[in-house]
C-alpha cells in the first residue's frame, strides 16, 4: 500500500523516536528519583574536611580522639 511512496517508513521512524524519547525520560526519572544516597559517618566527614583543608592536623587529631571515645 504505502510502502512505495515512503509514508510508512516515515511514520515508522517517528514512532521509534517517540519510544526512544519516552524510554530515555523514564530512565532519567527512575535513576534520579530512586537513587540511594549513602549517609556519611562522622569519621568520613572529618576525613573529608581534613582532606579539603578546612581543618588543621591538630584539629583533626583532637576530633578523631573525641569520635573514637564514643
N, C-alpha and C positions, 0 to 999 in steps of 0.2 A: 504494500500500500504506500506508505510514506517513506519507505526505505530509500528510494531513488532520488527524491528531491531534498533530502537532508533534514527534514523536520524531526524525525525520530531520534537521530543521533544528537541533535542539539538539545532536545529536552532530556535525553538520557544523561548527558553530561551535567546539565543543570541540577537534576535530582541527585546525582552523585556528589556534586558540590555542596548541595544543601545538607546531605547526610554527613559529609566530612566536617562542615562548619558546626553542625549540631554535636557531633562527636567530640570535636576539639573543645567546644564550650562546656560540655558535660565533664570532660577530663579536667579542665582548668578549675571548674567549680568544685568538683569532687576532691581534687588533690589539695585545694586550698582550704576548703571548709572542714574536712575531716583530718587535717594534718595534726599529728600528735606532737605536742611540744614537750621537750624534756625540761623538767624543772631542775634548775641549778641548785646544788647543795651550797651551804655557806662556805665550805672549803673551796669549791670551784669558783665562787665569786671572788674570794680572797686571792686565789691564784691568778685570776684574770685581771684583777685590779693591780696586782704587783707586776704582772707582765706588761700592762699598758702604762706603767709608770705613775699611777695615781697615788700609790703609797710607797714609802721607803722600805728598805730592807728591815730596819728596826721595827717599824710599824707592822710589817708582815710577820716577823718572828713573834712579836707580842700577841698579835691577834691569833696566830697559829696556836700558841700556848693556851690561850683562853678557849679556843674551839676544841682543842684536844682534851681539856679538862672536863668538858661537859659530857 
